[in-house]
Amino acid sequence: MHEPQRFQGMNPADVCGDNRRQMTADTGGERMLKKEQLERLLTEAMDSGADFAEIFEEDAVSESLSMLDGKVENVDRALREGTGIRLYKDLQTAYGYSNSARYEDLLALVKDLRTAFEGTSGRQVVLTEEAVPNISPVKTDPVDAPLQDKTALMMQAWEAVKDEPEIEKVSVSLSSLRQKVQISNSDGRLVKDTRIRTRMGVSIYAARGEDRQSGFEGPGASMGLEFYEGGIPAQAAKNAAATARVLLDAVDAPSGRMPVIIDNGFGGVIFHEACGHALEATAVAKEQSVFAGKKGTQIASTKVTAIDDGTIPNAWGSQNVDDEGNPQQRRVLIQDGILTQYMVDRFNGRRMQEGSSGSGRRQNYKYEPTSRMSNTYIAAGSDEFDEMFEGIEKGLYAKRMGGGSVNPQTGEFNFAVSEGYLIENGKVTKPVRGASLIGSGAEILMNIDRVGKDLKRAQGMCGSVSGSIPTDVGQPAIRVSSITVGGTAGE
């Protein structure tokens, strides 16, 4: 059975690793290898039967703060330093990693890995460092910023809702990451990149008698603390509180097939889960995707254009280069319903006889890269939001989506509706809870019959074979003419 892919609305920053330790200040130093050392290691790697070698170095600092009801509970900071080395020939690959930055230790690792490939080449690797334009400038590094500045931002969320009726508990987290990478390979490429991200998670719990409900909002970006200017913490808290209070009045969700309107922003998780993973070369190259071999054919309604764009300035899923050192790209996956492009990493591109699309990503140096999404969304259409409800006798309005999972081999998905409403005779009526959307990517794409104008993106963490990575999802409001809704109220 293929391991399901999973998307989560919030996942704390990774503070684990071989070098985990708590501290009060950033004591980590950049310990990247020199160009000459890398050339010697890559030359040693290529003195084998391998036809490609790559070195991925990482020096990262992560920080996670948590606050409950206005009081700081935890402040964790950790370093992660290490190197991943990959060799491959044709469709065979060998990968190893070490948390040592010593040249001698990495040379031993290279010698161990190259035994997987018989032969010698005598090839000399010469590296040329490539300049990488920075698409995500940062004003205030969140890792280096004073703790009092960060706790003040979290307090903004708490203070925005603490006196609202029925609010029982407010939990706020603030996660930050500064990741420096250096990537070199036997083709002579040498690139460096610094990725800085910050994200706030606000969970609000509302109570009425014995009934307790929750709401969540998790804004983030490839930015510094300047991202939170303009009242973002307070607005996130208000949005989460509104969801929690609405659910106190909710009735059990109906079940059965019906039209569903999925709102913008995190509603884009439906494309991420239903289709995005099945368009990654990780599945396509092995023909384990429902969309394998369908490039140039219609796989969606003509109203659907879908894009994966890793070049959006300061977006949560953006990077200057992918984790194989290739420049990021804007990838049009579906154009007016026609499948035009897959997301391809270098190794899986060999199976498909395609070049990399800049889609190779990994959580950290412990993972071998593979094709993954970055900022993936359905492009804005031309339909008016209010007109989508017309003619629906019984349906569901999914205002906020939760996480979900998909099997790319079959395209079958299942994910939760965190805030939903009944649609009756073209009008939004009672809130419902316990709803889920169930179906297949191939089916839902063809059943999208309205696409709105109000494109919005939201942030989450996506898990797959190369670990958990930050990804944006997004869409305008869309209408699916028919989909199975799982609920507890029966037909």
C-alpha positions as CSV (number, residue, x, y, z in Angstrom):
1,M,0.0,0.0,0.0
2,H,1.4,3.4,-0.9
3,E,2.0,5.6,2.1
4,P,-0.7,8.4,2.1
5,Q,0.6,12.0,1.7
6,R,-0.5,14.3,4.5
7,F,-1.1,18.0,4.8
8,Q,-1.5,19.7,8.2
9,G,-2.6,23.2,9.0
10,M,0.0,23.5,11.6
11,N,3.1,21.6,12.5
12,P,5.7,23.1,15.0
13,A,9.1,23.9,13.6
14,D,11.4,21.0,13.6
15,V,13.7,21.3,16.6
16,C,15.0,17.8,16.5
17,G,18.2,16.5,15.1
18,D,21.5,15.0,16.0
19,N,22.7,18.4,17.4
20,R,19.6,19.3,19.4
21,R,20.2,21.5,22.5
22,Q,18.5,24.4,24.2
23,M,20.1,27.7,24.6
24,T,19.4,31.3,25.2
25,A,21.2,32.7,22.2
26,D,22.3,31.6,18.7
27,T,25.6,29.9,19.4
28,G,25.6,28.1,16.1
29,G,28.2,29.1,13.5
30,E,28.2,28.5,9.8
31,R,30.5,25.6,9.2
32,M,30.2,25.0,5.5
33,L,33.0,23.3,3.6
34,K,35.4,25.3,1.4
35,K,35.2,25.0,-2.3
36,E,38.4,23.1,-2.6
37,Q,37.2,20.6,0.0
38,L,34.0,20.0,-1.8
39,E,35.8,19.5,-5.1
40,R,38.0,16.8,-3.5
41,L,35.0,15.1,-2.0
42,L,33.0,15.1,-5.3
43,T,36.0,14.0,-7.3
44,E,36.4,11.1,-4.8
45,A,32.7,10.3,-5.2
46,M,33.0,10.2,-9.0
47,D,36.0,7.9,-8.9
48,S,33.5,5.1,-9.0
49,G,30.8,3.8,-11.2
50,A,28.4,6.6,-10.2
51,D,27.5,9.2,-12.9
52,F,26.3,11.9,-10.5
53,A,27.2,13.1,-7.0
54,E,25.7,15.8,-4.8
55,I,26.5,17.3,-1.4
56,F,23.8,19.1,0.7
57,E,25.1,21.0,3.7
58,E,22.8,22.5,6.3
59,D,23.3,24.9,9.3
60,A,20.0,25.7,10.8
61,V,18.6,27.4,14.0
62,S,15.0,26.9,15.0
63,E,13.0,28.5,17.8
64,S,9.6,27.7,19.1
65,L,7.7,29.8,21.7
66,S,4.3,28.9,23.3
67,M,1.9,30.9,25.3
68,L,-1.3,29.9,27.1
69,D,-3.8,32.5,28.2
70,G,-1.3,35.3,28.1
71,K,1.5,33.5,29.9
72,V,4.7,32.2,28.2
73,E,5.0,28.4,28.8
74,N,8.0,27.3,26.7
75,V,10.9,28.8,24.8
76,D,12.9,26.2,22.9
77,R,15.8,26.9,20.6
78,A,17.9,24.3,18.8
79,L,20.7,23.9,16.3
80,R,20.8,21.5,13.4
81,E,24.0,21.0,11.5
82,G,24.8,18.2,9.1
83,T,25.6,17.0,5.6
84,G,23.7,14.7,3.2
85,I,25.6,13.1,0.3
86,R,24.0,11.3,-2.6
87,L,25.5,9.3,-5.5
88,Y,23.6,7.7,-8.3
89,K,24.0,5.9,-11.5
90,D,21.2,5.5,-14.0
91,L,18.2,4.6,-11.7
92,Q,20.3,3.4,-8.7
93,T,21.0,5.7,-5.8
94,A,23.0,5.7,-2.6
95,Y,22.4,8.3,0.2
96,G,24.0,8.9,3.5
97,Y,24.3,11.7,6.0
98,S,26.4,12.8,9.0
99,N,26.0,15.4,11.7
100,S,29.8,16.0,11.5
101,A,31.2,18.9,9.5
102,R,34.7,17.5,9.6
103,Y,36.2,16.9,6.1
104,E,37.7,13.6,7.2
105,D,34.4,12.3,8.4
106,L,32.7,13.2,5.2
107,L,35.5,11.7,3.2
108,A,34.9,8.4,5.0
109,L,31.2,8.7,4.2
110,V,31.9,9.3,0.5
111,K,34.2,6.2,0.4
112,D,31.5,4.1,2.0
113,L,28.8,5.3,-0.4
114,R,30.8,4.8,-3.5
115,T,31.2,1.1,-2.9
116,A,27.6,0.8,-4.1
117,F,28.9,1.4,-7.6
118,E,31.6,-0.6,-9.3
119,G,34.1,1.1,-11.6
120,T,36.4,4.1,-11.7
121,S,36.3,7.3,-13.7
122,G,39.2,9.5,-12.8
123,R,36.9,12.5,-13.4
124,Q,38.0,15.8,-11.8
125,V,35.2,18.0,-10.5
126,V,35.6,21.8,-10.7
127,L,33.0,23.9,-9.0
128,T,31.7,27.3,-10.1
129,E,29.8,29.2,-7.5
130,E,26.5,30.7,-8.8
131,A,25.0,33.9,-7.5
132,V,21.4,33.3,-6.3
133,P,19.0,36.3,-6.3
134,N,17.1,36.7,-3.1
135,I,13.4,36.8,-3.7
136,S,12.5,36.9,0.0
137,P,14.2,39.8,1.7
138,V,14.0,40.0,5.5
139,K,14.0,43.1,7.6
140,T,13.9,41.7,11.2
141,D,15.4,38.2,11.6
142,P,13.0,36.4,13.8
143,V,15.7,34.1,15.3
144,D,17.8,37.1,16.4
145,A,15.0,39.4,17.5
146,P,14.6,40.0,21.3
147,L,12.3,37.6,23.1
148,Q,10.3,40.4,24.4
149,D,9.4,41.5,20.9
150,K,8.2,38.1,20.0
151,T,6.2,37.6,23.2
152,A,4.6,41.0,22.6
153,L,3.3,39.8,19.2
154,M,1.8,36.7,20.8
155,M,0.2,38.9,23.4
156,Q,-1.6,40.8,20.6
157,A,-3.4,37.6,19.8
158,W,-4.4,36.9,23.4
159,E,-5.5,40.4,24.1
160,A,-7.7,40.5,20.9
161,V,-10.0,37.8,22.2
162,K,-9.5,37.3,25.9
163,D,-12.6,39.2,26.9
164,E,-14.9,37.8,24.2
165,P,-17.9,35.7,25.5
166,E,-17.6,31.9,25.7
167,I,-13.8,32.0,25.0
168,E,-12.3,29.5,27.5
169,K,-8.7,29.1,26.4
170,V,-6.2,30.8,24.1
171,S,-3.1,29.0,22.9
172,V,-0.5,30.9,20.8
173,S,2.7,29.6,19.3
174,L,5.4,31.3,17.4
175,S,7.9,29.3,15.3
176,S,10.9,30.7,13.5
177,L,13.6,29.1,11.4
178,R,16.9,30.3,9.8
179,Q,18.3,27.6,7.5
180,K,21.6,28.1,5.7
181,V,22.3,25.6,3.0
182,Q,25.2,25.0,0.5
183,I,24.6,22.6,-2.4
184,S,27.3,21.3,-4.7
185,N,27.3,18.6,-7.3
186,S,29.5,16.8,-9.9
187,D,28.1,18.9,-12.7
188,G,30.2,21.8,-11.2
189,R,27.3,23.7,-9.5
190,L,27.8,25.4,-6.2
191,V,25.1,27.5,-4.7
192,K,24.3,28.9,-1.2
193,D,20.9,29.9,0.1
194,T,19.5,31.3,3.4
195,R,15.8,30.5,4.2
196,I,14.1,32.5,6.9
197,R,10.6,31.7,7.9
198,T,8.2,32.6,10.7
199,R,4.7,31.4,11.6
200,M,2.2,32.0,14.3
201,G,-0.4,29.4,15.3
202,V,-3.5,30.5,17.3
203,S,-5.9,27.9,18.7
204,I,-9.0,29.2,20.4
205,Y,-11.3,27.1,22.6
206,A,-14.9,28.1,23.2
207,A,-17.2,26.5,25.8
208,R,-21.0,26.5,26.5
209,G,-22.0,24.2,29.2
210,E,-20.4,20.8,28.5
211,D,-19.9,21.6,24.8
212,R,-16.4,22.7,23.8
213,Q,-15.2,23.6,20.3
214,S,-12.0,25.0,18.8
215,G,-10.8,27.1,15.9
216,F,-7.4,27.6,14.5
217,E,-5.5,30.1,12.3
218,G,-1.9,29.8,11.3
219,P,-0.4,32.7,9.2
220,G,3.2,32.5,8.2
221,A,5.7,33.7,5.5
222,S,9.3,33.6,4.4
223,M,9.8,36.9,6.2
224,G,11.0,38.3,9.4
225,L,8.9,39.8,12.2
226,E,7.8,42.6,9.9
227,F,5.3,40.0,8.6
228,Y,3.1,40.6,11.7
229,E,2.7,44.3,11.2
230,G,-0.8,45.5,10.5
231,G,-2.6,43.5,13.2
232,I,-2.1,40.0,11.8
233,P,-1.9,38.3,15.3
234,A,-5.1,40.0,16.4
235,Q,-6.9,39.1,13.2
236,A,-5.8,35.5,13.4
237,A,-7.1,35.2,16.9
238,K,-10.5,36.8,15.9
239,N,-10.9,34.4,13.0
240,A,-10.1,31.4,15.1
241,A,-12.5,32.6,17.9
242,A,-15.3,33.1,15.3
243,T,-14.9,29.5,14.1
244,A,-14.9,28.1,17.7
245,R,-18.1,30.1,18.6
246,V,-19.9,29.1,15.4
247,L,-19.3,25.5,16.1
248,L,-21.1,25.8,19.5
249,D,-24.3,26.4,17.5
250,A,-23.6,23.8,14.8
251,V,-25.8,20.8,14.1
252,D,-24.6,17.4,12.8
253,A,-23.5,17.5,9.2
254,P,-25.6,15.7,6.6
255,S,-24.1,12.9,4.5
256,G,-24.5,12.0,0.9
257,R,-23.7,13.4,-2.5
258,M,-24.4,17.1,-3.0
259,P,-23.0,20.3,-4.4
260,V,-20.3,21.8,-2.2
261,I,-18.9,25.4,-2.3
262,I,-15.4,25.5,-0.9
263,D,-14.2,29.0,0.2
264,N,-10.8,30.6,-0.7
265,G,-7.5,30.4,1.2
266,F,-7.0,27.1,3.0
267,G,-9.8,25.6,0.9
268,G,-7.0,25.1,-1.6
269,V,-6.0,22.0,0.5
270,I,-8.6,20.2,-1.7
271,F,-6.3,20.7,-4.7
272,H,-3.2,20.0,-2.7
273,E,-4.6,16.7,-1.5
274,A,-6.8,15.6,-4.4
275,C,-4.4,16.4,-7.2
276,G,-1.1,18.0,-6.2
277,H,0.6,14.9,-4.8
278,A,-0.5,12.9,-7.8
279,L,1.3,15.5,-10.1
280,E,4.6,15.0,-8.3
281,A,7.2,13.0,-10.1
282,T,7.7,11.0,-6.9
283,A,4.5,9.1,-7.8
284,V,4.3,9.9,-11.6
285,A,7.8,8.5,-12.4
286,K,6.9,5.1,-11.0
287,E,3.4,5.1,-12.6
288,Q,1.9,5.2,-9.1
289,S,-0.2,8.3,-9.9
290,V,-3.7,8.4,-11.4
291,F,-2.4,11.2,-13.7
292,A,0.7,9.3,-15.0
293,G,1.0,9.4,-18.8
294,K,-1.8,12.0,-19.1
295,K,0.2,15.1,-20.1
296,G,-1.6,17.0,-22.8
297,T,-5.0,15.5,-22.0
298,Q,-8.0,17.0,-20.2
299,I,-8.0,16.0,-16.5
300,A,-10.1,18.9,-15.1
301,S,-13.0,21.2,-15.9
302,T,-12.0,23.9,-18.5
303,K,-12.5,26.4,-15.6
304,V,-9.5,25.1,-13.8
305,T,-6.0,26.4,-14.1
306,A,-3.6,25.2,-11.4
307,I,-0.1,26.5,-10.6
308,D,2.8,25.6,-8.4
309,D,5.0,28.7,-8.0
310,G,8.1,28.6,-5.8
311,T,9.1,32.1,-6.9
312,I,6.4,34.2,-5.1
313,P,8.4,36.8,-3.0
314,N,8.2,36.0,0.7
315,A,5.6,33.3,0.3
316,W,5.7,30.5,2.9
317,G,6.7,27.8,0.4
318,S,9.1,29.9,-1.6
319,Q,12.9,29.3,-1.9
320,N,15.6,30.9,-4.0
321,V,16.7,27.5,-5.1
322,D,15.3,24.0,-4.5
323,D,17.1,21.5,-2.4
324,E,19.1,20.2,-5.3
325,G,20.4,23.6,-6.1
326,N,18.2,24.4,-9.1
327,P,16.5,27.8,-9.5
328,Q,12.9,27.8,-8.4
329,Q,10.2,28.1,-11.1
330,R,6.6,29.0,-11.7
331,R,5.0,25.8,-12.9
332,V,1.7,25.8,-14.7
333,L,0.4,22.3,-13.9
334,I,-3.1,22.5,-15.5
335,Q,-4.1,25.1,-18.1
336,D,-7.9,25.4,-18.8
337,G,-8.3,21.8,-17.7
338,I,-5.4,20.4,-19.7
339,L,-2.5,18.7,-17.8
340,T,0.6,20.7,-19.0
341,Q,3.4,19.9,-16.5
342,Y,4.5,17.7,-13.7
343,M,6.6,18.7,-10.7
344,V,9.9,17.0,-11.3
345,D,13.1,16.5,-9.3
346,R,16.4,15.6,-10.9
347,F,16.5,11.9,-10.1
348,N,12.9,11.1,-11.0
349,G,13.3,13.2,-14.1
350,R,15.6,10.4,-15.3
351,R,12.8,7.9,-15.2
352,M,10.5,10.3,-17.1
353,Q,13.2,11.6,-19.5
354,E,12.5,15.1,-18.3
355,G,14.7,17.8,-16.8
356,S,14.2,19.1,-13.3
357,S,11.5,21.7,-12.8
358,G,13.1,23.0,-9.6
359,S,10.8,20.9,-7.4
360,G,13.4,18.9,-5.4
361,R,12.7,19.5,-1.7
362,R,13.6,17.9,1.7
363,Q,13.0,18.6,5.4
364,N,16.7,18.6,6.2
365,Y,20.0,16.9,5.5
366,K,18.8,13.6,6.8
367,Y,16.4,13.2,3.9
368,E,17.1,12.4,0.2
369,P,15.2,15.0,-1.9
370,T,12.3,14.3,-4.1
371,S,9.7,16.2,-6.0
372,R,7.4,18.3,-3.8
373,M,5.0,21.2,-4.0
374,S,5.9,24.8,-3.0
375,N,3.0,27.3,-3.3
376,T,0.2,25.5,-5.0
377,Y,-3.1,27.0,-6.0
378,I,-6.0,27.2,-8.3
379,A,-5.9,30.4,-10.3
380,A,-8.6,33.0,-10.0
381,G,-11.6,32.6,-12.3
382,S,-14.5,34.9,-13.4
383,D,-17.5,33.7,-11.3
384,E,-19.2,35.8,-8.7
385,F,-19.3,34.3,-5.2
386,D,-22.9,35.0,-4.5
387,E,-24.1,33.5,-7.8
388,M,-22.5,30.1,-6.9
389,F,-25.3,29.4,-4.4
390,E,-28.1,29.9,-6.9
391,G,-30.0,26.8,-7.7
392,I,-28.7,24.6,-4.9
393,E,-31.6,23.0,-3.0
394,K,-29.4,21.1,-0.6
395,G,-25.6,21.5,-0.3
396,L,-22.7,22.3,1.9
397,Y,-20.7,25.6,2.2
398,A,-17.2,24.6,3.4
399,K,-15.9,27.9,4.8
400,R,-12.8,26.5,6.4
401,M,-11.0,23.2,5.6
402,G,-9.0,21.1,8.0
403,G,-6.1,18.7,7.1
404,G,-6.5,15.5,5.1
405,S,-4.7,12.7,3.2
406,V,-4.6,11.2,-0.2
407,N,-3.3,8.0,-1.9
408,P,-1.6,9.3,-5.1
409,Q,-1.9,5.9,-6.8
410,T,-5.7,6.0,-6.7
411,G,-6.3,9.7,-6.2
412,E,-8.7,8.9,-3.3
413,F,-8.8,11.5,-0.6
414,N,-10.5,12.3,2.7
415,F,-10.2,15.6,4.5
416,A,-12.2,17.5,7.2
417,V,-14.3,20.6,7.0
418,S,-13.5,22.6,10.1
419,E,-16.2,25.2,9.6
420,G,-19.2,24.4,7.4
421,Y,-22.8,25.5,6.7
422,L,-25.9,24.0,5.1
423,I,-27.0,25.5,1.8
424,E,-30.8,25.3,1.5
425,N,-32.7,26.7,-1.5
426,G,-29.7,28.8,-2.5
427,K,-29.2,30.3,1.0
428,V,-26.6,29.7,3.7
429,T,-28.4,28.5,6.8
430,K,-27.3,26.5,9.8
431,P,-23.7,25.8,10.8
432,V,-22.7,22.1,10.8
433,R,-19.9,20.1,12.3
434,G,-18.4,16.7,11.7
435,A,-18.4,17.0,7.9
436,S,-15.7,15.6,5.6
437,L,-15.2,15.5,1.9
438,I,-14.5,12.1,0.3
439,G,-13.7,11.3,-3.3
440,S,-11.0,11.1,-5.9
441,G,-8.9,13.8,-7.5
442,A,-9.9,12.8,-11.0
443,E,-13.5,13.1,-10.2
444,I,-13.5,16.4,-8.3
445,L,-11.4,18.2,-10.9
446,M,-14.0,17.4,-13.6
447,N,-16.8,18.5,-11.3
448,I,-15.6,22.0,-10.6
449,D,-18.2,24.1,-12.4
450,R,-17.6,27.6,-10.8
451,V,-14.3,29.3,-10.0
452,G,-14.4,32.7,-8.2
453,K,-12.3,35.8,-8.5
454,D,-11.1,36.1,-4.8
455,L,-7.8,34.2,-4.8
456,K,-6.2,33.8,-1.4
457,R,-3.4,31.6,0.0
458,A,-2.9,29.9,3.4
459,Q,0.0,28.1,5.1
460,G,0.6,24.6,6.2
461,M,3.1,21.8,6.6
462,C,3.2,18.9,4.1
463,G,4.5,15.4,5.0
464,S,5.8,12.9,2.4
465,V,8.8,10.7,1.8
466,S,11.3,13.5,2.1
467,G,10.0,14.8,5.4
468,S,7.8,17.7,6.5
469,I,8.1,20.9,4.5
470,P,6.4,24.3,4.4
471,T,3.9,24.7,1.6
472,D,1.2,27.2,0.7
473,V,-2.2,26.2,-0.5
474,G,-4.7,28.5,-2.1
475,Q,-7.7,29.1,-4.4
476,P,-10.6,31.4,-4.9
477,A,-14.0,30.1,-3.9
478,I,-14.9,27.1,-6.1
479,R,-18.1,25.1,-6.6
480,V,-18.0,21.4,-7.0
481,S,-21.3,20.2,-8.6
482,S,-21.3,16.9,-6.8
483,I,-19.1,15.3,-4.2
484,T,-19.6,12.8,-1.3
485,V,-20.0,14.5,2.1
486,G,-19.4,12.4,5.1
487,G,-21.4,13.4,8.2
488,T,-23.4,12.1,11.2
489,A,-26.9,13.2,10.4
490,G,-27.6,10.6,7.7
491,E,-29.1,11.1,4.3
